[in-house]
């Protein structure tokens, strides 16, 4: 007895169920839901292997179907053997937002409700849909004014942000993506949206100084996925050589080619932002821009960056993301013409 109340002993030996207990129970419930909803041991095994039991259970509960080795959502049929099951929530969300999916070779042509088009193979589908959803459904970049601006897009990824900038009225976009396989997908996005004359895609990384690096990289993954696996101590089976161009040179070259003072810069390069702004020349280059949007990855270095941002006369707002990063939206106090 404690405080006049009886301890309720539980069959697992403690007075209260542990977090681990609830985790196991919930996982078992999802496994049962998958078996009941699909009547397939194969789908259950695939969900367990990919650690996607929640995604598959929600897919079936939301109206998805499984039959003869394929998953079905609306008119979309996906082969279980080649489908990344973690993509299922994004497929549903994009469908709900009015997107259409059309089979294209070993992947999918995804067209948003407003007509933007992207093509992803099965391996890229989860990562590709997640960024398209961020751009065109969640409107992650809302408030970043680019109409009639020259935009430097550092971390072009699959071309999603370059397409968004063009649709928002940017005059010209100069995009940088260091990894060839990811840049190849970005090139397809640019072509599908007929933006070849407005988007210049460079297969280069951007840093504080000009350099050449050997970077951990898995060709099966996007640049974002590779960077995250490497940063978390994961082992990637291969690496690739990446040419890095100095941020100060990127800004100078863009202003020379674009012949405009209305410069906007987006930086989303999975941690390279600290390398960029470790150089004084980068801060001078930033002073030539009117607007900046940047994803900052390390909370411990954020206050120093924001202090320096104020020192070069930028106002800013910040917003936390579900990935424990911070989006910084900054505007020059006295815009350049």
C-alpha positions in Angstrom: 0.0 0.0 0.0 1.2 3.5 -0.8 -0.7 6.6 0.3 -3.6 4.4 1.3 -3.9 2.9 -2.2 -3.2 -0.6 -3.4 -0.4 -1.2 -6.0 -1.8 -2.8 -9.1 0.6 -5.5 -10.0 0.7 -6.2 -13.8 1.3 -9.6 -15.4 4.6 -8.4 -16.9 6.0 -7.9 -13.4 5.9 -4.1 -12.9 3.4 -1.7 -11.5 2.9 0.1 -14.8 3.5 -0.9 -18.4 6.7 0.4 -19.9 7.1 2.4 -23.1 8.5 -0.8 -24.7 5.3 -2.7 -23.8 3.1 -0.2 -25.6 5.5 -0.2 -28.6 5.2 -4.0 -28.8 1.5 -4.0 -28.4 0.9 -1.3 -31.0 3.2 -3.1 -33.4 1.3 -6.4 -32.9 -2.0 -4.6 -33.5 -0.7 -3.2 -36.8 0.5 -6.6 -37.8 -2.9 -8.1 -37.1 -4.5 -5.2 -39.0 -2.3 -5.9 -42.0 -3.1 -9.7 -42.0 -6.9 -9.0 -41.6 -6.9 -6.3 -44.3 -4.8 -8.0 -46.9 -4.9 -11.8 -46.0 -1.2 -11.8 -47.1 1.8 -13.1 -45.1 3.9 -11.7 -48.0 2.7 -8.1 -47.4 3.2 -8.5 -43.6 6.8 -9.7 -44.1 7.5 -6.8 -46.5 6.1 -4.3 -44.0 8.2 -5.7 -41.2 11.4 -5.7 -43.3 10.9 -2.1 -44.4 9.8 -1.0 -40.9 6.6 0.3 -42.5 3.9 -1.5 -40.5 2.2 1.8 -39.5 2.2 3.0 -43.1 0.8 -0.3 -44.5 -1.9 -0.6 -41.8 -3.0 3.0 -42.4 -3.0 2.4 -46.2 -5.3 -0.6 -45.8 -7.6 1.2 -43.3 -7.8 4.2 -45.6 -9.2 2.3 -48.5 -6.1 0.8 -50.1 -6.1 -2.8 -51.3 -3.7 -5.7 -51.8 -4.1 -8.4 -54.3 -1.9 -10.9 -56.1 1.4 -9.2 -55.3 0.2 -5.6 -56.0 -1.0 -2.7 -53.9 -3.9 -0.6 -55.2 -4.8 2.9 -54.4 -7.5 4.5 -56.6 -6.3 3.7 -60.2 -2.7 3.2 -59.1 -1.2 -0.3 -59.1 2.1 -0.8 -57.4 4.2 -4.0 -57.5 5.0 -5.0 -53.9 8.5 -6.3 -54.9 9.7 -2.9 -56.0 7.6 -0.5 -53.9 9.0 1.5 -51.0 6.2 1.1 -48.5 7.2 4.2 -46.6 5.9 6.2 -49.7 2.3 5.1 -49.0 1.3 8.1 -46.8 2.7 10.5 -49.4 0.8 8.8 -52.2 -2.4 9.1 -50.2 -1.7 12.8 -49.3 -0.9 13.7 -52.9 -4.0 11.9 -54.2 -6.1 13.8 -51.6 -4.5 17.1 -52.8 -5.6 16.3 -56.4 -2.4 14.9 -57.8 -2.5 12.2 -60.5 -0.1 9.2 -60.9 0.7 7.7 -64.3 2.9 4.7 -64.8 6.2 5.7 -66.6 8.7 3.0 -67.2 9.9 1.7 -63.8 8.4 4.6 -62.0 5.7 7.2 -61.9 4.8 10.5 -63.5 3.3 12.7 -60.8 1.2 15.7 -61.8 0.0 18.1 -59.1 -3.5 19.7 -59.2 -1.9 22.9 -60.6 -0.1 21.0 -63.4 3.5 20.7 -62.1 5.0 17.4 -63.3 7.7 15.2 -61.8 8.9 11.7 -62.6 10.4 9.3 -60.0 11.5 5.8 -60.2 10.4 3.4 -57.5 13.5 3.9 -55.4 13.1 7.7 -55.4 9.3 7.8 -55.0 9.2 8.2 -51.2 11.8 10.9 -51.0 10.5 12.6 -54.2 6.9 12.7 -53.1 7.9 14.0 -49.7 9.6 17.1 -51.2 6.9 17.7 -53.8 4.3 17.6 -50.9 6.4 20.1 -48.9 6.6 22.5 -51.9 3.2 22.2 -53.5 0.8 20.9 -50.8 2.3 22.1 -47.5 3.6 25.3 -49.2 6.8 25.2 -47.1 8.3 28.2 -49.0 5.3 30.5 -48.6 6.4 34.0 -47.8 9.6 33.7 -49.8 9.0 36.3 -52.5 10.8 35.6 -55.7 8.7 37.4 -58.4 11.0 39.0 -61.0 14.0 37.8 -59.0 17.2 36.0 -59.9 17.1 32.9 -57.6 20.2 30.9 -56.5 18.9 27.4 -55.5 21.6 25.6 -53.5 20.6 22.0 -52.9 18.3 21.7 -56.0 17.6 18.0 -55.1 14.9 16.7 -57.5 14.2 20.1 -59.1 11.1 20.7 -56.9 12.2 24.1 -55.6 13.4 25.3 -59.0 9.9 24.5 -60.4 8.3 26.2 -57.5 10.4 29.4 -58.0 9.5 29.5 -61.7 5.8 29.1 -60.9 6.0 31.9 -58.4 7.4 34.2 -61.1 11.2 34.1 -60.7 12.9 35.6 -63.7 15.8 33.1 -63.7 16.9 30.2 -61.4 20.5 29.1 -61.1 20.4 25.7 -59.4 23.2 23.6 -57.8 23.0 19.9 -57.1 26.3 18.0 -56.4 25.2 14.4 -57.0 24.8 13.2 -60.6 21.9 10.7 -60.1 19.9 13.3 -58.2 20.7 16.0 -60.7 19.5 13.7 -63.5 16.1 13.6 -61.9 16.2 17.4 -61.5 16.9 17.7 -65.2 13.9 15.7 -66.0 11.7 17.9 -63.7 13.0 21.0 -65.5 12.2 19.4 -68.9 8.8 18.2 -68.0 7.8 21.7 -66.8 9.3 23.3 -69.9 11.7 25.4 -67.9 14.9 24.9 -69.8 15.2 28.5 -70.7 14.7 29.7 -67.1 16.6 27.2 -65.0 20.3 26.6 -65.3 21.3 23.4 -63.5 24.9 22.9 -62.3 26.1 19.5 -61.1 28.2 21.1 -58.4 28.2 21.5 -54.6 28.5 24.8 -52.9 30.7 25.5 -49.9 32.8 28.2 -48.3 35.8 27.6 -50.6 36.5 26.0 -54.0 37.5 22.4 -53.4 37.0 18.8 -54.4 35.7 16.2 -51.9 35.2 12.5 -51.8 31.7 12.2 -50.3 29.8 9.1 -49.0 27.0 8.4 -51.4 24.7 5.5 -52.3 23.5 5.6 -55.9 20.2 4.0 -54.8 19.5 7.0 -52.5 18.9 10.6 -53.1 21.5 13.2 -52.1 19.4 14.0 -49.0 19.1 10.4 -48.0 22.8 9.8 -48.5 23.7 12.8 -46.4 21.4 11.8 -43.6 22.6 8.2 -43.4 26.3 9.4 -43.4 25.6 12.1 -40.7 23.9 9.5 -38.5 26.9 7.2 -38.6 25.5 4.8 -41.2 27.7 3.0 -43.7 27.3 3.7 -47.3 28.7 1.2 -49.8 30.3 3.8 -52.1 31.4 7.4 -52.4 31.6 9.9 -55.2 33.8 12.8 -56.0 32.1 16.2 -55.7 33.4 19.5 -57.0 32.6 22.4 -54.6 32.4 26.0 -55.8 32.7 28.9 -53.3 29.4 30.6 -52.3 31.0 34.0 -53.0 31.8 32.9 -56.6 28.3 31.5 -57.0 26.8 34.9 -56.1 29.2 36.9 -58.2 28.7 34.8 -61.3 24.9 34.8 -60.9 24.7 38.6 -60.6 27.0 39.0 -63.6 24.9 36.7 -65.7 21.5 37.8 -64.4 22.3 41.6 -64.6 19.9 42.3 -61.7 20.2 43.4 -58.1 17.0 41.6 -57.1 18.7 38.4 -55.8 17.1 35.7 -53.7 19.0 32.7 -52.3 17.7 29.3 -51.1 20.1 27.0 -49.2 19.1 23.5 -48.2 22.2 21.4 -48.5 22.0 19.0 -45.5 24.6 20.7 -43.3 26.8 22.5 -45.8 25.5 25.9 -44.6 28.0 26.0 -41.7 30.9 25.5 -44.1 29.5 28.3 -46.3 29.2 30.9 -43.6 32.5 30.1 -41.9 34.1 32.3 -44.6 34.0 36.1 -44.4 33.7 36.3 -48.2 30.3 34.4 -47.9 28.9 37.1 -45.6 30.0 39.8 -48.1 28.3 37.9 -50.9 25.1 37.5 -48.8 25.0 41.3 -48.4 24.3 41.5 -52.2 21.0 39.5 -51.8 17.6 40.8 -50.9 16.1 37.6 -49.5 17.3 34.3 -48.1 15.6 31.1 -47.1 17.8 28.5 -45.4 17.3 25.2 -43.5 19.7 25.2 -40.5 20.6 21.8 -39.1 22.4 22.3 -35.8 20.6 24.1 -33.0 23.8 24.9 -31.1 25.2 27.1 -33.9 21.9 28.8 -34.8 22.1 31.7 -32.3 25.5 32.8 -33.7 24.2 32.7 -37.3 21.1 34.7 -36.5 23.2 37.3 -34.7 25.5 37.7 -37.7 22.4 37.9 -39.9 21.2 40.9 -38.0 24.6 42.4 -38.2 24.5 42.4 -42.0 21.0 44.0 -41.8 18.6 41.2 -42.4 15.3 40.8 -40.6 14.2 37.2 -40.2 11.6 34.8 -38.9 12.2 31.1 -37.9 10.1 28.0 -38.1 10.9 24.6 -36.6 10.4 21.6 -38.9 9.3 18.0 -38.0 12.9 16.9 -38.9 14.3 19.0 -35.9 15.8 21.6 -38.3 14.9 25.3 -38.5 13.7 27.2 -41.6 15.0 30.8 -41.6 13.3 33.3 -43.8 15.3 36.5 -44.0 14.7 39.9 -45.8 17.2 42.7 -46.3 16.1 45.7 -44.3 17.0 48.0 -47.2 16.4 46.1 -50.4 18.8 46.5 -53.3 17.3 47.7 -56.6 
